[in-house]
Amino acid sequence: MSIAIKNAELIGEEWKKDVLIEDGEIKSISQSEEGEKTIDAEGKYLSPGFFNTHTHAAMTLFRGVADDRDFWDAWPNIVWPLEENLTEEDVYWGTKLACLEMIKTGTVAFNDMYFSMESALDAVEEMGMKAVLSYGLIDQGDPEKLEQEKEATKRFVRYAEDSELVEAAVGPHSVYTVSEEGLQWSADFANKKNLLVHTHLAETKKERDDFKEEHEVSFTEYLDEFGLLNERTVVAHCVWLEAKDYELLSNQGAFVSHNPSSNMKLGVGKPMNYEAMKDQGVKVTLATDGCVSNNNLDMLEEAKTAALQQKMSGDATLLNASEVYEMLTEKGAEAMGIDSGRIEEGAPADLILIRKDVKAMPDHYPKSNLIYSMSGSSVTDVMIDGNMVMRDREVEDEKKIMKNADERAKDLVSRVK
């Protein structure tokens, strides 16, 4: 079925446009388009959907359980014991809840690392979202554990082979949880299968200090030794890096996933140095992290936080609205290997409509309004590959998803106490 979105105000465009959708793609854009079905976008912005480049979706079940705690207190004493008791059913409903929240706030695709990823994939497909999913490989230097993690990774990659919405990736958790053997295997397997790599890097000062005690090279030099730093790599956080790290990230074409709300909430010690990355040409994207670290998955809220945090340096021009909007859309899609994030003929119809409510008035600069004034609650409609997954703020089965996820979360916490 062809769909004509009429009277849309495209972000960054001067005039209202009609957009024709056919076979999941943008067929044409003009002042007058007709389709078998019509969506009147009068009074709304039309934008590419948002791309969240670092999440742990099923951690929506842990929302609020470890708030206001130090990272190295919350994780060993609260988060990890909960994760040890996670079931496949827990991951399924936690991921469904995350997908629901992301759809309701305008996200069309996300890059996720967690456990029981077969269940996560089932949830994503049922919600009609796009995702890059990776099993979080953690071996803690144990050779037997590494073999188990390798098998779990390979099993999930096989499971994802026939999916039309989900791509598998390799997810070595971090340099402090994965052995050299595990990092080398991850690089080799990703290269063999032509998969993306998703990992954490330089998130906390303790991580940086511990790493320096054991290694003479920098974080990025270490990853590069294993062949893990290239254009198929997404590294999350990247707060405690050195000048030479920025140059190497740029030269190797790796993508950085910036998680400002998570970094602030967990007290990692300082903002990520976006200015240095920009000067070196590092490709920076945006993400929420999981709901323990951030509490919500609203990418517009994250965009505002990112832009304002950087301006605290004293430079009010740093990370402007256009730059952060590009992170939300085209750069995020590029990092995930998805040919999307833009409104042009032939592009996938991964689109959102955003109501011009009181926070969008007066309408001097739509992009500034979007980044600095509005939030995900202003999103009214979401289309992914031409399929409407939210219409007039309604998503199929949302009450059922919230009820079941709430029950799973409370049961999980009760099992651990």
Buried (B, 14 or more C-beta within 10 A) or exposed (E): EBBBBBBBBBBEBEEBBBBBBBEBBBBEBEEEBEBEEBBEBEEBBBBBBBBBBBBBBBBBBBBEBBEEBEBEEBBEEBBEEBBEEBBEBBBBBBBBBBBBBBBBBBBBBBBBBBBBBBBBBBBBBBBBBBBBBBBBBBBEEEEEBBEEBBEBBBEBBEBBEEBEBBBBBBBBBBBBBBBEBBBBBBBBBBBEBEBBBBBBBBBBBBBBEEBEEEEEEBBBBBBBBBBBBBEBBBBBBBBBBBEBBBBBBBBBBBBBBBBBBBBBBBEBEEBBBBBBBBEBEBBBBBBBBBBBBBBBBBBBBBBBBBBBBBEEEEEEEBBBBEBBBBBBBBBBBBBBBBEBBBBEEEBBBBBBBBBBBEBBEEEEEBBBBBBBBBBBBBBBBBBBBBEBBBBEBEBBEBEEBBEBBEEBBEBBBEEEE
